Amino acid sequence: MIIIYAQGMALLAVASGKYGYHLNLEAVARIWRGGCIIRSVFLGKIKEAFDKNPSLEHLLLDEYFKTTIEKAQAGWRRVVAAAITHGVPAPCLATSLTYFDGFRSERLPANLLQAQRDYFGAHTYERVDKPRGQFFHTNWTGRGGDTASSTYTV
């Protein structure tokens, strides 16, 4: 539940910045707690987090939420692993765990996707040991020609 709310608040914060909504996330939590379909006592903790730190970048950076997730992490992983082992669908639990793992990771496997795109379509890739913006292409099979595609800046 923490991850779902944290992700939702993070999305609201990004949308607020992008579209100039100027959302007060503490007020959002307070309003939701008072009468929305997602009403929950738990929203009080979210309100408290934003009361303490109005510029909080993400709920998982608040001490209460950070500590709670750390305490629950081992059991959470066991439940997801057991569900997968026994073929029991648990998409929300598994997805929230991968969101958490992605959030707390300094380096993610995005370059693997770039390498796959390069293998199948010569789209080039960046290397983590080289400066950003420097692109490479590998002849992965040793049989290819000189196929290349243009690069673009994101």
OpenMM code with the backbone's topology and positions (N, CA, C; nanometers):
from openmm import Vec3, app, unit

residues = "MET ILE ILE ILE TYR ALA GLN GLY MET ALA LEU LEU ALA VAL ALA SER GLY LYS TYR GLY TYR HIS LEU ASN LEU GLU ALA VAL ALA ARG ILE TRP ARG GLY GLY CYS ILE ILE ARG SER VAL PHE LEU GLY LYS ILE LYS GLU ALA PHE ASP LYS ASN PRO SER LEU GLU HIS LEU LEU LEU ASP GLU TYR PHE LYS THR THR ILE GLU LYS ALA GLN ALA GLY TRP ARG ARG VAL VAL ALA ALA ALA ILE THR HIS GLY VAL PRO ALA PRO CYS LEU ALA THR SER LEU THR TYR PHE ASP GLY PHE ARG SER GLU ARG LEU PRO ALA ASN LEU LEU GLN ALA GLN ARG ASP TYR PHE GLY ALA HIS THR TYR GLU ARG VAL ASP LYS PRO ARG GLY GLN PHE PHE HIS THR ASN TRP THR GLY ARG GLY GLY ASP THR ALA SER SER THR TYR THR VAL".split()
positions = [
    Vec3(0.0816, -0.1185, 0.0000),
    Vec3(0.0000, 0.0000, 0.0000),
    Vec3(0.0868, 0.1260, 0.0000),
    Vec3(0.1971, 0.1217, 0.0744),
    Vec3(0.2878, 0.2364, 0.0775),
    Vec3(0.3392, 0.2673, -0.0624),
    Vec3(0.3794, 0.1641, -0.1342),
    Vec3(0.4358, 0.1850, -0.2682),
    Vec3(0.3306, 0.2442, -0.3616),
    Vec3(0.2088, 0.1942, -0.3539),
    Vec3(0.1030, 0.2452, -0.4416),
    Vec3(0.0794, 0.3937, -0.4165),
    Vec3(0.0687, 0.4319, -0.2907),
    Vec3(0.0494, 0.5732, -0.2586),
    Vec3(0.1727, 0.6558, -0.2959),
    Vec3(0.2919, 0.6018, -0.2690),
    Vec3(0.4149, 0.6750, -0.3009),
    Vec3(0.4261, 0.6988, -0.4513),
    Vec3(0.3963, 0.5960, -0.5280),
    Vec3(0.4023, 0.6101, -0.6732),
    Vec3(0.2963, 0.7087, -0.7223),
    Vec3(0.1776, 0.7011, -0.6675),
    Vec3(0.0710, 0.7927, -0.7066),
    Vec3(0.1055, 0.9369, -0.6744),
    Vec3(0.1581, 0.9612, -0.5553),
    Vec3(0.1977, 1.0972, -0.5179),
    Vec3(0.3121, 1.1467, -0.6060),
    Vec3(0.4056, 1.0575, -0.6399),
    Vec3(0.5164, 1.0963, -0.7281),
    Vec3(0.4633, 1.1353, -0.8662),
    Vec3(0.3664, 1.0604, -0.9167),
    Vec3(0.3062, 1.0943, -1.0461),
    Vec3(0.2332, 1.2281, -1.0408),
    Vec3(0.1613, 1.2519, -0.9316),
    Vec3(0.0941, 1.3808, -0.9150),
    Vec3(0.1953, 1.4952, -0.9112),
    Vec3(0.3069, 1.4737, -0.8431),
    Vec3(0.4095, 1.5780, -0.8334),
    Vec3(0.4686, 1.6088, -0.9713),
    Vec3(0.4956, 1.5058, -1.0502),
    Vec3(0.5500, 1.5268, -1.1850),
    Vec3(0.4478, 1.5997, -1.2720),
    Vec3(0.3233, 1.5551, -1.2686),
    Vec3(0.2185, 1.6212, -1.3482),
    Vec3(0.1995, 1.7661, -1.3036),
    Vec3(0.2067, 1.7884, -1.1738),
    Vec3(0.1914, 1.9237, -1.1214),
    Vec3(0.2999, 2.0154, -1.1760),
    Vec3(0.4240, 1.9666, -1.1778),
    Vec3(0.5338, 2.0458, -1.2313),
    Vec3(0.5238, 2.0665, -1.3810),
    Vec3(0.4895, 1.9601, -1.4505),
    Vec3(0.4841, 1.9673, -1.5967),
    Vec3(0.3715, 2.0575, -1.6463),
    Vec3(0.2561, 2.0493, -1.5839),
    Vec3(0.1392, 2.1222, -1.6314),
    Vec3(0.1069, 2.2475, -1.5490),
    Vec3(0.1912, 2.2785, -1.4508),
    Vec3(0.1714, 2.3990, -1.3715),
    Vec3(0.0508, 2.3941, -1.2800),
    Vec3(0.0182, 2.2759, -1.2270),
    Vec3(-0.0975, 2.2623, -1.1392),
    Vec3(-0.0736, 2.3209, -1.0000),
    Vec3(0.0512, 2.3269, -0.9571),
    Vec3(0.0864, 2.3779, -0.8237),
    Vec3(0.0110, 2.3018, -0.7140),
    Vec3(0.0106, 2.1693, -0.7245),
    Vec3(-0.0597, 2.0868, -0.6260),
    Vec3(0.0088, 2.0928, -0.4903),
    Vec3(-0.0700, 2.0972, -0.3877),
    Vec3(-0.0228, 2.0849, -0.2503),
    Vec3(-0.0532, 1.9404, -0.2104),
    Vec3(0.0497, 1.8550, -0.2098),
    Vec3(0.0262, 1.7125, -0.1870),
    Vec3(-0.0244, 1.6830, -0.0460),
    Vec3(0.0105, 1.7650, 0.0486),
    Vec3(-0.0453, 1.7491, 0.1840),
    Vec3(-0.1962, 1.7702, 0.1793),
    Vec3(-0.2398, 1.8703, 0.1050),
    Vec3(-0.3839, 1.8978, 0.0924),
    Vec3(-0.4535, 1.7862, 0.0149),
    Vec3(-0.3871, 1.7323, -0.0847),
    Vec3(-0.4449, 1.6205, -0.1612),
    Vec3(-0.4709, 1.5029, -0.0669),
    Vec3(-0.3717, 1.4691, 0.0149),
    Vec3(-0.3889, 1.3580, 0.1097),
    Vec3(-0.5014, 1.3871, 0.2083),
    Vec3(-0.5088, 1.5103, 0.2557),
    Vec3(-0.6146, 1.5490, 0.3509),
    Vec3(-0.7527, 1.5378, 0.2866),
    Vec3(-0.7654, 1.5865, 0.1640),
    Vec3(-0.8944, 1.5819, 0.0936),
    Vec3(-0.9353, 1.4377, 0.0667),
    Vec3(-0.8418, 1.3570, 0.0185),
    Vec3(-0.8731, 1.2170, -0.0089),
    Vec3(-0.9156, 1.1452, 0.1178),
    Vec3(-0.8482, 1.1757, 0.2272),
    Vec3(-0.8809, 1.1093, 0.3535),
    Vec3(-1.0227, 1.1411, 0.3969),
    Vec3(-1.0714, 1.2581, 0.3606),
    Vec3(-1.2014, 1.3027, 0.4062),
    Vec3(-1.3199, 1.2553, 0.3261),
    Vec3(-1.3020, 1.1922, 0.2115),
    Vec3(-1.4240, 1.1546, 0.1437),
    Vec3(-1.4110, 1.0926, 0.0071),
    Vec3(-1.2942, 1.0648, -0.0371),
    Vec3(-1.2768, 1.0048, -0.1690),
    Vec3(-1.2955, 0.8537, -0.1598),
    Vec3(-1.3112, 0.7918, -0.2730),
    Vec3(-1.3278, 0.6460, -0.2765),
    Vec3(-1.2044, 0.5747, -0.2211),
    Vec3(-1.0879, 0.6403, -0.2270),
    Vec3(-0.9677, 0.5780, -0.1714),
    Vec3(-0.9419, 0.6224, -0.0269),
    Vec3(-1.0439, 0.6723, 0.0376),
    Vec3(-1.0315, 0.7222, 0.1754),
    Vec3(-0.9654, 0.6166, 0.2630),
    Vec3(-0.8732, 0.6617, 0.3459),
    Vec3(-0.7995, 0.5700, 0.4305),
    Vec3(-0.7376, 0.6472, 0.5460),
    Vec3(-0.7322, 0.5860, 0.6617),
    Vec3(-0.6641, 0.6452, 0.7763),
    Vec3(-0.5161, 0.6624, 0.7425),
    Vec3(-0.4649, 0.5723, 0.6613),
    Vec3(-0.3252, 0.5751, 0.6187),
    Vec3(-0.2879, 0.7072, 0.5517),
    Vec3(-0.3832, 0.7720, 0.4873),
    Vec3(-0.3561, 0.9011, 0.4246),
    Vec3(-0.3127, 1.0062, 0.5265),
    Vec3(-0.3466, 0.9860, 0.6528),
    Vec3(-0.3004, 1.0758, 0.7584),
    Vec3(-0.1487, 1.0760, 0.7696),
    Vec3(-0.0872, 0.9592, 0.7536),
    Vec3(0.0593, 0.9495, 0.7569),
    Vec3(0.1207, 1.0231, 0.6381),
    Vec3(0.0549, 1.0170, 0.5235),
    Vec3(0.1037, 1.0891, 0.4060),
    Vec3(0.0947, 1.2397, 0.4311),
    Vec3(-0.0175, 1.2833, 0.4867),
    Vec3(-0.0348, 1.4248, 0.5209),
    Vec3(0.0750, 1.4692, 0.6165),
    Vec3(0.1025, 1.3892, 0.7189),
    Vec3(0.2072, 1.4217, 0.8159),
    Vec3(0.3437, 1.4352, 0.7485),
    Vec3(0.3725, 1.3463, 0.6540),
    Vec3(0.5021, 1.3509, 0.5842),
    Vec3(0.5179, 1.4822, 0.5092),
    Vec3(0.4122, 1.5256, 0.4411),
    Vec3(0.4200, 1.6515, 0.3666),
    Vec3(0.4092, 1.7731, 0.4589),
    Vec3(0.3460, 1.7573, 0.5752),
    Vec3(0.3454, 1.8645, 0.6753),
    Vec3(0.4884, 1.8893, 0.7244),
    Vec3(0.5595, 1.7795, 0.7545),
    Vec3(0.6976, 1.7893, 0.8032),
    Vec3(0.7904, 1.8482, 0.6979),
    Vec3(0.7681, 1.8079, 0.5728),
    Vec3(0.8576, 1.8503, 0.4652),
    Vec3(0.7750, 1.8790, 0.3402),
    Vec3(0.7271, 2.0029, 0.3239),
    Vec3(0.6430, 2.0364, 0.2085),
    Vec3(0.7110, 2.0145, 0.0726),
    Vec3(0.8437, 2.0128, 0.0711),
    Vec3(0.9143, 1.9902, -0.0560),
    Vec3(0.9638, 1.8461, -0.0687),
    Vec3(0.9038, 1.7544, 0.0069),
    Vec3(0.9409, 1.6126, 0.0013),
    Vec3(0.9321, 1.5619, -0.1417),
    Vec3(1.0430, 1.5102, -0.1934),
    Vec3(1.0474, 1.4660, -0.3331),
    Vec3(0.9725, 1.3355, -0.3563),
    Vec3(0.9696, 1.2501, -0.2568),
    Vec3(0.9064, 1.1181, -0.2714),
    Vec3(0.8739, 1.0652, -0.1328),
    Vec3(0.7593, 1.0026, -0.1176),
    Vec3(0.7190, 0.9494, 0.0133),
    Vec3(0.8210, 0.8517, 0.0706),
    Vec3(0.8879, 0.7759, -0.0137),
    Vec3(0.9840, 0.6775, 0.0356),
    Vec3(1.1077, 0.7428, 0.0973),
    Vec3(1.1203, 0.8745, 0.0839),
    Vec3(1.2310, 0.9463, 0.1463),
    Vec3(1.1933, 0.9988, 0.2849),
    Vec3(1.0668, 0.9883, 0.3218),
    Vec3(1.0211, 1.0245, 0.4561),
    Vec3(1.0615, 0.9144, 0.5525),
    Vec3(1.1086, 0.9513, 0.6714),
    Vec3(1.1615, 0.8530, 0.7676),
    Vec3(1.0590, 0.7451, 0.8046),
    Vec3(0.9330, 0.7833, 0.8288),
    Vec3(0.8315, 0.6842, 0.8647),
    Vec3(0.8148, 0.5797, 0.7543),
    Vec3(0.7993, 0.6258, 0.6301),
    Vec3(0.7766, 0.5331, 0.5189),
    Vec3(0.9009, 0.4508, 0.4877),
    Vec3(1.0158, 0.5144, 0.4958),
    Vec3(1.1423, 0.4437, 0.4721),
    Vec3(1.1593, 0.3303, 0.5737),
    Vec3(1.1393, 0.3607, 0.7013),
    Vec3(1.1542, 0.2614, 0.8077),
    Vec3(1.0512, 0.1496, 0.7937),
    Vec3(0.9277, 0.1849, 0.7645),
    Vec3(0.8213, 0.0847, 0.7522),
    Vec3(0.8505, -0.0115, 0.6372),
    Vec3(0.8927, 0.0427, 0.5233),
    Vec3(0.9248, -0.0423, 0.4079),
    Vec3(1.0441, -0.1320, 0.4389),
    Vec3(1.1456, -0.0773, 0.5042),
    Vec3(1.2636, -0.1576, 0.5383),
    Vec3(1.2260, -0.2743, 0.6295),
    Vec3(1.1370, -0.2502, 0.7250),
    Vec3(1.0938, -0.3572, 0.8166),
    Vec3(1.0125, -0.4640, 0.7439),
    Vec3(0.9346, -0.4243, 0.6459),
    Vec3(0.8451, -0.5175, 0.5762),
    Vec3(0.9113, -0.5887, 0.4584),
    Vec3(1.0262, -0.5416, 0.4176),
    Vec3(1.0869, -0.5884, 0.2928),
    Vec3(1.1121, -0.7397, 0.2864),
    Vec3(1.1661, -0.7978, 0.3901),
    Vec3(1.1982, -0.9407, 0.3864),
    Vec3(1.0718, -1.0256, 0.3684),
    Vec3(0.9668, -0.9961, 0.4455),
    Vec3(0.8418, -1.0698, 0.4326),
    Vec3(0.7767, -1.0472, 0.2974),
    Vec3(0.7825, -0.9267, 0.2502),
    Vec3(0.7274, -0.8904, 0.1194),
    Vec3(0.7937, -0.9735, 0.0094),
    Vec3(0.9252, -0.9837, 0.0163),
    Vec3(0.9985, -1.0637, -0.0833),
    Vec3(0.9624, -1.2119, -0.0736),
    Vec3(0.9480, -1.2621, 0.0492),
    Vec3(0.9106, -1.4035, 0.0659),
    Vec3(0.7725, -1.4317, 0.0079),
    Vec3(0.6772, -1.3418, 0.0304),
    Vec3(0.5407, -1.3604, -0.0212),
    Vec3(0.5414, -1.3598, -0.1741),
    Vec3(0.6126, -1.2649, -0.2349),
    Vec3(0.6185, -1.2586, -0.3815),
    Vec3(0.6867, -1.3837, -0.4366),
    Vec3(0.7965, -1.4251, -0.3748),
    Vec3(0.8671, -1.5453, -0.4206),
    Vec3(0.7785, -1.6694, -0.4084),
    Vec3(0.7062, -1.6817, -0.2974),
    Vec3(0.6171, -1.7969, -0.2793),
    Vec3(0.5051, -1.7948, -0.3819),
    Vec3(0.4494, -1.6789, -0.4076),
    Vec3(0.3425, -1.6688, -0.5082),
    Vec3(0.3935, -1.7128, -0.6447),
    Vec3(0.5097, -1.6659, -0.6823),
    Vec3(0.5670, -1.7027, -0.8127),
    Vec3(0.5987, -1.8512, -0.8168),
    Vec3(0.6593, -1.9032, -0.7105),
    Vec3(0.6955, -2.0446, -0.7035),
    Vec3(0.5734, -2.1354, -0.7196),
    Vec3(0.4602, -2.0930, -0.6617),
    Vec3(0.3397, -2.1750, -0.6643),
    Vec3(0.2426, -2.1374, -0.7757),
    Vec3(0.2852, -2.0488, -0.8629),
    Vec3(0.2012, -2.0113, -0.9762),
    Vec3(0.0781, -1.9311, -0.9396),
    Vec3(0.0865, -1.8584, -0.8287),
    Vec3(-0.0259, -1.7761, -0.7848),
    Vec3(-0.0026, -1.6333, -0.8345),
    Vec3(-0.0915, -1.5816, -0.9170),
    Vec3(-0.0726, -1.4448, -0.9651),
    Vec3(-0.0796, -1.3447, -0.8495),
    Vec3(0.0196, -1.2589, -0.8418),
    Vec3(0.0219, -1.1524, -0.7410),
    Vec3(0.0777, -1.0266, -0.8071),
    Vec3(0.0104, -0.9795, -0.9129),
    Vec3(0.0688, -0.8708, -0.9926),
    Vec3(0.0934, -0.7425, -0.9150),
    Vec3(0.0057, -0.7052, -0.8246),
    Vec3(0.0256, -0.5798, -0.7508),
    Vec3(0.1433, -0.5908, -0.6552),
    Vec3(0.1540, -0.7036, -0.5852),
    Vec3(0.2662, -0.7222, -0.4931),
    Vec3(0.3985, -0.7261, -0.5681),
    Vec3(0.4028, -0.8015, -0.6783),
    Vec3(0.5268, -0.8148, -0.7547),
    Vec3(0.5660, -0.6832, -0.8214),
    Vec3(0.4695, -0.6141, -0.8792),
    Vec3(0.4985, -0.4878, -0.9468),
    Vec3(0.5426, -0.3819, -0.8476),
    Vec3(0.4792, -0.3766, -0.7316),
    Vec3(0.5199, -0.2770, -0.6325),
    Vec3(0.6613, -0.3060, -0.5817),
    Vec3(0.6965, -0.4334, -0.5723),
    Vec3(0.8322, -0.4697, -0.5301),
    Vec3(0.9346, -0.4279, -0.6356),
    Vec3(0.9040, -0.4499, -0.7628),
    Vec3(0.9988, -0.4084, -0.8672),
    Vec3(1.0071, -0.2558, -0.8763),
    Vec3(0.8970, -0.1858, -0.8505),
    Vec3(0.9022, -0.0390, -0.8450),
    Vec3(0.9969, 0.0040, -0.7329),
    Vec3(0.9825, -0.0566, -0.6155),
    Vec3(1.0680, -0.0248, -0.5009),
    Vec3(1.2142, -0.0528, -0.5345),
    Vec3(1.2425, -0.1688, -0.5937),
    Vec3(1.3798, -0.2025, -0.6282),
    Vec3(1.4370, -0.1038, -0.7303),
    Vec3(1.3553, -0.0634, -0.8259),
    Vec3(1.3997, 0.0361, -0.9229),
    Vec3(1.4252, 0.1709, -0.8590),
    Vec3(1.3410, 0.2094, -0.7656),
    Vec3(1.3535, 0.3381, -0.6979),
    Vec3(1.4829, 0.3461, -0.6178),
    Vec3(1.5194, 0.2378, -0.5517),
    Vec3(1.6350, 0.2409, -0.4626),
    Vec3(1.7661, 0.2036, -0.5310),
    Vec3(1.7617, 0.1716, -0.6612),
    Vec3(1.8818, 0.1298, -0.7335),
    Vec3(1.9546, 0.2487, -0.7947),
    Vec3(2.0844, 0.2506, -0.7747),
    Vec3(2.1655, 0.3573, -0.8331),
    Vec3(2.1805, 0.3375, -0.9834),
    Vec3(2.1940, 0.2124, -1.0261),
    Vec3(2.2128, 0.1832, -1.1675),
    Vec3(2.1128, 0.0750, -1.2083),
    Vec3(2.0414, 0.0995, -1.3180),
    Vec3(1.9393, 0.0071, -1.3673),
    Vec3(1.9825, -0.0545, -1.5003),
    Vec3(1.9184, -0.1632, -1.5433),
    Vec3(1.9622, -0.2351, -1.6634),
    Vec3(1.9110, -0.1770, -1.7956),
    Vec3(1.8932, -0.0468, -1.8054),
    Vec3(1.8441, 0.0121, -1.9300),
    Vec3(1.9402, -0.0125, -2.0456),
    Vec3(2.0689, -0.0228, -2.0172),
    Vec3(2.1640, -0.0468, -2.1251),
    Vec3(2.1444, -0.1851, -2.1881),
    Vec3(2.0880, -0.2786, -2.1132),
    Vec3(2.0558, -0.4086, -2.1711),
    Vec3(1.9530, -0.3915, -2.2820),
    Vec3(1.8548, -0.3065, -2.2606),
    Vec3(1.7557, -0.2787, -2.3653),
    Vec3(1.8214, -0.2131, -2.4857),
    Vec3(1.9144, -0.1197, -2.4603),
    Vec3(1.9858, -0.0557, -2.5708),
    Vec3(2.0662, -0.1595, -2.6488),
    Vec3(2.1296, -0.2519, -2.5788),
    Vec3(2.2087, -0.3556, -2.6465),
    Vec3(2.1188, -0.4454, -2.7315),
    Vec3(2.0019, -0.4810, -2.6798),
    Vec3(1.9092, -0.5631, -2.7575),
    Vec3(1.8639, -0.4893, -2.8831),
    Vec3(1.8336, -0.3613, -2.8708),
    Vec3(1.7935, -0.2807, -2.9868),
    Vec3(1.9089, -0.2735, -3.0874),
    Vec3(2.0320, -0.2625, -3.0386),
    Vec3(2.1472, -0.2567, -3.1276),
    Vec3(2.1648, -0.3897, -3.2010),
    Vec3(2.1458, -0.5001, -3.1300),
    Vec3(2.1599, -0.6323, -3.1912),
    Vec3(2.0575, -0.6515, -3.3032),
    Vec3(1.9335, -0.6162, -3.2778),
    Vec3(1.8280, -0.6404, -3.3752),
    Vec3(1.8150, -0.5313, -3.4801),
    Vec3(1.8637, -0.4118, -3.4524),
    Vec3(1.8417, -0.3044, -3.5485),
    Vec3(1.9536, -0.2042, -3.5610),
    Vec3(2.0716, -0.2350, -3.5087),
    Vec3(2.1866, -0.1455, -3.5177),
    Vec3(2.1526, -0.0048, -3.4688),
    Vec3(2.0860, 0.0045, -3.3552),
    Vec3(2.0409, 0.1339, -3.3032),
    Vec3(2.1438, 0.2030, -3.2144),
    Vec3(2.2548, 0.1426, -3.1893),
    Vec3(2.3630, 0.1900, -3.1028),
    Vec3(2.3220, 0.1898, -2.9557),
    Vec3(2.4213, 0.2089, -2.8711),
    Vec3(2.3990, 0.2089, -2.7268),
    Vec3(2.5059, 0.2948, -2.6603),
    Vec3(2.4755, 0.3361, -2.5373),
    Vec3(2.5739, 0.4070, -2.4562),
    Vec3(2.6361, 0.3075, -2.3589),
    Vec3(2.7585, 0.3342, -2.3200),
    Vec3(2.8264, 0.2486, -2.2228),
    Vec3(2.8414, 0.3243, -2.0917),
    Vec3(2.8297, 0.2519, -1.9812),
    Vec3(2.8390, 0.3173, -1.8513),
    Vec3(2.9826, 0.3578, -1.8181),
    Vec3(3.0806, 0.3019, -1.8887),
    Vec3(3.2203, 0.3373, -1.8637),
    Vec3(3.2703, 0.4484, -1.9560),
    Vec3(3.1809, 0.5074, -2.0352),
    Vec3(3.2161, 0.6152, -2.1280),
    Vec3(3.1272, 0.7358, -2.1008),
    Vec3(3.1655, 0.8544, -2.1477),
    Vec3(3.0832, 0.9745, -2.1234),
    Vec3(2.9443, 0.9629, -2.1860),
    Vec3(2.8434, 1.0246, -2.1190),
    Vec3(2.7071, 1.0288, -2.1744),
    Vec3(2.7120, 1.0944, -2.3102),
    Vec3(2.6308, 1.0413, -2.4012),
    Vec3(2.6241, 1.0979, -2.5355),
    Vec3(2.7204, 1.0329, -2.6333),
    Vec3(2.8060, 0.9447, -2.5860),
    Vec3(2.8972, 0.8715, -2.6748),
    Vec3(2.8312, 0.7375, -2.7070),
    Vec3(2.8047, 0.7113, -2.8362),
    Vec3(2.7284, 0.5937, -2.8773),
    Vec3(2.8175, 0.4925, -2.9473),
    Vec3(2.7822, 0.3642, -2.9304),
    Vec3(2.8603, 0.2544, -2.9867),
    Vec3(2.7675, 0.1590, -3.0610),
    Vec3(2.8251, 0.0880, -3.1568),
    Vec3(2.7544, -0.0206, -3.2250),
    Vec3(2.8473, -0.1406, -3.2246),
    Vec3(2.7909, -0.2571, -3.2004),
    Vec3(2.8677, -0.3815, -3.1994),
    Vec3(2.8121, -0.4744, -3.3047),
    Vec3(2.9005, -0.5393, -3.3784),
    Vec3(2.8601, -0.6445, -3.4710),
    Vec3(2.8487, -0.7713, -3.3865),
    Vec3(2.7309, -0.7933, -3.3299),
    Vec3(2.7083, -0.8957, -3.2290),
    Vec3(2.7293, -1.0377, -3.2782),
    Vec3(2.7027, -1.0652, -3.4048),
    Vec3(2.7134, -1.2018, -3.4569),
    Vec3(2.8431, -1.2256, -3.5319),
    Vec3(2.9124, -1.1181, -3.5670),
    Vec3(3.0348, -1.1329, -3.6455),
    Vec3(3.0078, -1.1538, -3.7930),
    Vec3(2.8788, -1.1531, -3.8336),
    Vec3(2.8449, -1.1790, -3.9732),
    Vec3(2.7797, -1.0589, -4.0397),
    Vec3(2.7469, -0.9566, -3.9638),
    Vec3(2.6704, -0.8449, -4.0183),
    Vec3(2.7506, -0.7575, -4.1123),
    Vec3(2.6791, -0.6705, -4.1774),
    Vec3(2.7436, -0.5748, -4.2659),
    Vec3(2.7703, -0.4456, -4.1907),
    Vec3(2.7559, -0.3366, -4.2615),
    Vec3(2.7819, -0.2073, -4.1989),
    Vec3(2.6537, -0.1297, -4.1722),
    Vec3(2.5459, -0.2032, -4.1412),
    Vec3(2.4168, -0.1413, -4.1123),
    Vec3(2.4288, -0.0535, -3.9892),
    Vec3(2.3746, 0.0650, -3.9992),
    Vec3(2.3726, 0.1554, -3.8845),
    Vec3(2.2469, 0.2406, -3.8924),
    Vec3(2.2073, 0.2886, -3.7798),
    Vec3(2.0953, 0.3813, -3.7782),
    Vec3(2.1430, 0.5107, -3.7162),
    Vec3(2.0657, 0.6140, -3.7341),
    Vec3(2.1035, 0.7414, -3.6751),
    Vec3(2.0766, 0.7367, -3.5256),
    Vec3(2.1403, 0.8254, -3.4532),
    Vec3(2.1160, 0.8364, -3.3097),
    Vec3(2.0346, 0.9629, -3.2876),
    Vec3(1.9736, 0.9709, -3.1727),
    Vec3(1.8960, 1.0878, -3.1392),
    Vec3(1.9229, 1.1240, -2.9951),
    Vec3(1.9004, 1.2458, -2.9631),
    Vec3(1.9225, 1.2941, -2.8279),
    Vec3(1.7886, 1.3012, -2.7560),
    Vec3(1.7863, 1.2446, -2.6386),
    Vec3(1.6627, 1.2442, -2.5590),
    Vec3(1.6658, 1.3595, -2.4633),
] * unit.nanometer
topology = app.Topology()
chain = topology.addChain("A")
for resn in residues:
    res = topology.addResidue(resn, chain)
    for name in ("N", "CA", "C"):
        topology.addAtom(name, app.Element.getBySymbol(name[0]), res)
